[in-house]
Amino acid sequence: MTTAVLTALRPWGASRLAPYPSVTRRPYRSVGLDPDTQLGVYADHAGRVIEMGKHGTGKGTETSTTTNLDSAPDQGHDQDSEQD
């Protein structure tokens, strides 16, 4: 009868681990969703709603183009975006 010897192996990914970078404190503790406006609501550590400032919005569009009238696969597309 052979006795199997189990050797604890260190997982290969463990050699790639490093300490976390320094911690950055955020001015808010939690984010919720206002059901009426569908916007994020930020609360501080005391539970008070706080203003997180304004931010821009973005919009992207994509249109499909066909360059021939037969059914050959000769298509392309255009993309653009707007940022305010």
C-alpha positions, 0 to 999 in steps of 0.5 A: 500500500502506497501512502500519498504525501500531500505537499502544500503548494503556493498558488502561482498567482500569490507571487504577483500580489502586492500591498494595496496602494494608499487609501483615499477617503471619499467625501461620501459614504453611500450612493442611492438612487432618487426614484423620482429623478433617477439620479444618484444621491450621495450621503456623507458618514452622518447620513446627510445628503451632500452635493457632489458637483456637476459633471458632463454628459455624453452621447454617442451615435452609430449609423450603418451604411450600405454601399451597394444594392445587391446582397453582397456584404459590403457594409460599414458604419460611422460613429461619433460622440458629443461631450458637454 
